């Protein structure tokens, strides 16, 4: 049986996210961080594989505490990252034991499915390399750095690259002996620079990389509506609590979201009152109130005719539910 090792790279600081903690520790679910969700996908897809999680040295203790609380401390090993992704992956490779293939995955792609993981492994077993990619849906233009002029690019010739990227272990180890170059944006570029051919396989549009608050919002919605281990919809209904959790970058943000909703509801009620109960003349516009003609009714009646009209309209609407 093929011996596969996994490197989950989570060595970034998450400055683009603008959160108080690195993005990999933000909650994807109420009781599950982004990195934990990613790790669980690989534990389910490749249960017998060696897994190394690469983290910034300053964040290893935070992750150890999360693992102790969740009971997943024994499922993987930790490794300190470097100043660049290239250095982090190289450190992860050095921490691995002997294996036939190595899969490298971004720690902030928690929606990767077991089906995609197995597809990448099968492709690498056949061709030696496997890089998941998808056709772009947007249009693109190439901009000249000198003149600022742009021209269209045929998107049929472009692919958006994802992870996990799987390689024969000897190819990847040899490629990462090179010195770092700025054009090394992923593992495929490192292997290709070493003279190897890279093979693409079909990726998944839901396998997004979380780098901004908007990405996190989309990932939470996808998770709630979500894709299960094999890419099929999970049998789970989205609740009102899930909606608030979608905006939960922190406890204060959740309170702010709830307060905003309350104020919007109050404003809607005030506008409705102005619309229905605009004062004198309500009787002529909406008809007499139910208490018309009774001795208790007078100009000082606390229930203007407009109110009764509104109540009747509400009952009529409810009767159609």
Order of alpha helices (4+ residues) and beta strands (2+ residues): beta-beta-beta-alpha-beta-alpha-beta-alpha-beta-alpha-beta-beta-beta-beta-alpha-alpha-beta-alpha-alpha-alpha-alpha-alpha
